[in-house]
Amino acid sequence: MFQWIFTGGMGRRAVKAGPGLWERRKDYRLRCQFEATCQTGDQSVSGHLVEIGPRGLRIATEASFKPGTSVRVSCRPGGMLLGRQRLPYKVTWCEPGEIGVTLEEESLTQTWVEYALKLLGALRRHMQPRRAFRAPCASSAELRDLQGAALGQAQLRDLGMQGAMVCTPVYLEPGATIRFALGPNRKLAALEVPASILSSRRDPESGDRLAHLRFFGLNQDQSELLERYVMQAIELMDQERRA
């Protein structure tokens, strides 16, 4: 799991009044849901990484830091102890609940950041048609017809950017189009997207009805929210493996 440090609005306003670092950053950022540990002096606090890039991090944490504070950030991408830990960062902006930090060394070779970026990059490469990454998932979803009438509650077996495998209370005809609804939950807003039924079958072991869904027609906001649901499923999978 990963812990992250975030920066927020107050910090951003301070940056705009100063060097404009946040707006002018040149390194790319990837969204994530990893847990991390931030250390300064003898103090160690936990957080959640929400964005990671080669030169900086965005972390959500209840701890308070002042801009300019030196911190050392550790993280276990995918729950695995990979790469050099306790990397030196400097807090560039902060607000209640969030901070932004910039890396203070040049090389990422064999660091946890290098492995995390490779992991997230691999995930996005797998999120392509015919190569859809699927995260095991035990959440519930609502299935509706195109007029909004309820078809029943489904139990997810897995979830990805291209589709999902669900256990359904009723038989779904292959080729049919439905509405697939997730959430809301404690962290994420409700999501509803169109889906086509690719196949329906019985699980030979449990006898459950299984349906393979393919999502289509998502706009940018829906795609971004779906990606957050997939990342949340990956994080929960990692927590269960470590328990």
C-alpha positions in Angstrom: 0.0 0.0 0.0 1.0 3.6 -0.5 0.7 6.7 1.6 0.6 10.1 -0.1 1.1 13.8 0.6 -1.2 16.3 -1.1 -1.1 20.0 -1.7 -4.3 21.9 -2.0 -6.0 25.2 -2.7 -4.3 27.3 0.0 -0.9 26.1 -1.3 -1.9 26.8 -4.8 -3.0 30.3 -4.1 0.4 30.9 -2.4 2.2 29.5 -5.4 0.3 31.7 -7.8 1.3 34.7 -5.7 4.9 33.5 -5.8 6.8 31.4 -8.4 3.8 29.7 -10.0 5.4 26.3 -9.6 2.2 24.3 -9.8 1.0 25.8 -13.1 4.5 25.7 -14.7 5.5 22.2 -13.7 6.8 20.3 -16.7 6.7 16.8 -15.5 3.7 14.6 -16.1 1.5 13.3 -13.3 -0.4 10.0 -12.9 -3.3 9.6 -10.6 -3.0 6.8 -8.0 -4.3 5.5 -4.7 -1.2 4.4 -2.8 -0.4 4.8 0.9 2.9 6.5 1.9 4.8 7.6 4.9 6.2 11.1 5.3 9.0 11.8 7.8 10.4 15.0 9.1 12.8 14.9 12.0 11.5 12.4 14.5 7.9 12.7 13.3 6.3 10.1 10.9 2.9 10.6 9.4 0.7 8.7 7.0 -1.0 9.9 3.9 -2.4 8.8 0.5 -0.7 9.6 -2.8 -3.2 11.0 -5.3 -0.8 12.1 -7.9 2.8 11.0 -8.7 5.3 12.3 -11.2 9.1 12.1 -11.7 9.7 15.4 -9.9 6.8 15.7 -7.4 3.9 14.2 -5.5 0.5 15.3 -4.4 -0.4 13.8 -1.0 -3.5 13.8 1.2 -2.7 13.9 4.9 -4.1 15.2 8.1 -0.7 16.4 9.2 0.2 20.1 8.8 3.4 21.2 7.0 4.8 24.6 6.2 6.1 25.4 2.6 9.9 24.8 2.5 9.8 22.0 5.0 12.1 19.1 4.1 10.4 15.7 4.3 11.3 12.1 3.4 8.6 10.1 1.7 8.4 6.3 1.6 6.0 4.1 -0.3 5.4 0.5 -1.2 3.8 0.5 -4.7 1.4 -2.4 -5.0 2.1 -3.3 -1.4 5.6 -4.5 -2.3 8.9 -3.2 -0.8 10.5 -2.0 -4.1 13.4 0.4 -4.5 15.1 2.9 -2.4 12.9 4.5 0.3 12.9 7.7 2.3 13.4 10.0 -0.7 14.1 13.7 0.0 11.3 16.1 -0.9 10.5 19.7 -0.1 7.0 21.0 0.6 6.0 23.5 -2.0 2.4 24.3 -1.0 -0.1 23.1 1.6 -3.6 23.5 2.8 -5.7 21.6 5.4 -5.7 18.0 4.3 -3.3 18.3 1.4 0.3 19.1 0.5 2.5 19.2 -2.7 6.1 18.2 -2.6 9.0 18.4 -5.0 11.9 15.9 -5.3 15.3 17.2 -4.1 17.6 14.8 -5.9 18.1 14.2 -9.6 18.1 10.4 -10.1 15.1 8.1 -9.7 17.1 5.0 -10.5 16.1 2.1 -8.3 13.8 4.2 -6.2 10.2 3.4 -5.2 9.1 6.3 -7.4 10.6 4.6 -10.5 8.8 1.3 -9.7 5.5 3.1 -9.0 5.6 5.0 -12.3 6.4 1.7 -14.1 3.5 0.0 -12.3 1.0 2.8 -13.2 2.3 3.0 -16.7 1.8 -0.7 -17.2 -1.7 -0.4 -15.8 -2.6 2.2 -18.4 -1.0 0.2 -21.2 -3.3 -2.7 -20.2 -6.3 -0.5 -20.2 -6.7 -0.9 -24.0 -9.2 -2.8 -26.0 -8.5 -6.6 -26.1 -5.9 -6.0 -23.3 -8.2 -4.7 -20.6 -6.7 -4.9 -17.1 -9.3 -6.2 -14.7 -9.0 -5.8 -10.9 -10.8 -8.4 -8.7 -13.7 -6.5 -7.1 -16.4 -7.4 -4.6 -18.5 -4.2 -4.9 -22.2 -4.1 -5.8 -23.6 -2.4 -8.9 -27.1 -1.5 -10.0 -28.2 -2.7 -13.5 -30.9 -0.8 -15.3 -32.5 -0.9 -18.7 -32.2 2.1 -21.1 -35.5 3.5 -19.7 -34.1 3.5 -16.1 -36.1 0.5 -14.8 -34.2 -1.6 -12.3 -32.9 -5.0 -13.5 -31.5 -5.9 -10.1 -28.3 -5.6 -8.1 -25.2 -7.3 -9.4 -22.1 -8.4 -7.5 -18.9 -7.6 -9.3 -16.3 -10.2 -9.9 -13.8 -7.8 -11.6 -13.7 -4.3 -12.9 -11.6 -2.6 -15.6 -11.6 0.4 -17.9 -13.2 -1.6 -20.7 -15.8 -3.5 -18.8 -16.7 -5.8 -15.9 -17.7 -9.4 -15.0 -20.8 -9.4 -12.8 -22.9 -12.0 -11.0 -26.5 -11.1 -12.0 -29.9 -12.0 -10.4 -31.4 -12.4 -13.9 -30.4 -13.6 -17.3 -29.0 -10.9 -19.5 -29.3 -11.4 -23.2 -26.0 -11.2 -25.1 -26.1 -8.1 -27.4 -28.5 -6.2 -25.2 -27.6 -2.7 -23.9 -28.1 -1.7 -20.3 -27.0 1.0 -17.8 -24.3 0.0 -15.2 -24.3 2.1 -12.0 -21.6 2.1 -9.3 -21.6 4.0 -6.0 -21.5 6.5 -4.5 -19.2 5.3 -1.7 -17.3 7.1 1.0 -14.6 8.3 -1.4 -16.2 8.4 -4.9 -19.2 9.9 -6.5 -21.9 7.8 -8.2 -21.1 6.6 -11.7 -23.5 5.4 -14.4 -22.4 4.3 -17.9 -23.8 2.4 -20.8 -22.7 -1.2 -21.3 -23.3 -4.0 -23.8 -23.7 -7.6 -22.8 -20.9 -9.6 -24.5 -21.8 -13.0 -23.0 -23.9 -14.7 -20.3 -23.2 -18.0 -18.7 -23.4 -20.1 -15.5 -20.4 -20.4 -13.2 -19.7 -24.2 -13.3 -18.7 -24.2 -9.7 -21.2 -21.9 -7.9 -24.0 -22.0 -10.4 -24.2 -18.2 -10.4 -25.3 -16.3 -13.5 -22.3 -14.4 -14.9 -22.4 -11.6 -17.5 -19.4 -10.1 -19.3 -20.1 -6.3 -19.8 -18.3 -4.0 -22.2 -18.5 -0.2 -21.4 -18.9 2.2 -24.3 -19.7 5.9 -25.0 -18.0 7.3 -21.8 -17.2 11.0 -21.7 -14.0 12.3 -20.1 -15.5 12.8 -16.7 -17.0 9.3 -16.7 -13.7 7.8 -17.8 -11.8 9.6 -15.1 -14.2 8.5 -12.4 -14.2 4.9 -13.6 -10.4 5.0 -13.4 -10.6 6.0 -9.8 -13.0 3.1 -9.1 -10.5 0.7 -10.7 -7.6 2.1 -8.7 -9.7 1.8 -5.5 -10.4 -1.9 -6.4 -6.6 -2.4 -6.8 -5.9 -0.8 -3.5 -8.5 -2.9 -1.7 -7.1 -6.0 -3.3 -3.7 -5.0 -2.1 -5.0 -4.4 1.5 -6.6 -7.9 1.5 -3.4 -9.5 0.3 -1.4 -7.8 3.1 -3.9 -8.6 5.8 
